[in-house]
Amino acid sequence: MSGLTLLIPIALAMGLIGLAAFFWAMRSGQYEDMDGAANRILIEDEDEA
């Protein structure tokens, strides 16, 4: 039972850290251009020699 008193707060803290990282990524614009990288793979560069 003493193991749970240590593991539960650690799990809650890790969940809060993950949630904070997700909201930080949303606020900083990480998910604004979801199709850009997929489309850049299909476009061939003509400048390569």
C-alpha positions as CSV (number, residue, x, y, z in Angstrom):
1,M,0.0,0.0,0.0
2,S,2.9,2.4,0.6
3,G,3.9,1.9,-3.0
4,L,0.6,3.4,-4.2
5,T,1.2,6.5,-2.1
6,L,4.3,7.1,-4.1
7,L,3.1,6.0,-7.5
8,I,-0.2,7.8,-7.7
9,P,1.2,11.3,-7.2
10,I,4.0,10.5,-9.7
11,A,1.4,9.3,-12.3
12,L,-0.7,12.4,-11.7
13,A,2.3,14.7,-12.1
14,M,3.4,13.0,-15.3
15,G,-0.2,13.4,-16.7
16,L,-0.2,17.1,-15.8
17,I,3.2,17.6,-17.4
18,G,1.9,15.9,-20.6
19,L,-1.2,18.0,-20.6
20,A,0.8,21.2,-20.1
21,A,3.1,20.2,-23.0
22,F,0.1,19.6,-25.2
23,F,-1.4,23.0,-24.5
24,W,2.0,24.6,-25.0
25,A,2.3,23.0,-28.4
26,M,-1.2,24.1,-29.3
27,R,-0.5,27.7,-28.2
28,S,2.8,27.9,-30.1
29,G,1.3,26.8,-33.4
30,Q,2.7,23.3,-33.7
31,Y,-0.5,21.9,-35.2
32,E,-1.4,24.7,-37.6
33,D,-0.1,23.2,-40.8
34,M,-1.1,19.6,-40.8
35,D,-1.0,19.1,-44.6
36,G,2.1,21.0,-45.4
37,A,4.7,18.3,-44.6
38,A,2.6,15.7,-46.4
39,N,2.4,17.8,-49.5
40,R,6.1,18.7,-49.5
41,I,7.0,15.0,-49.8
42,L,5.1,14.8,-53.1
43,I,6.5,17.9,-54.7
44,E,9.7,17.3,-56.6
45,D,12.5,19.9,-56.4
46,E,13.7,20.9,-59.9
47,D,16.8,22.6,-58.5
48,E,18.6,19.3,-57.5
49,A,21.3,18.2,-59.9
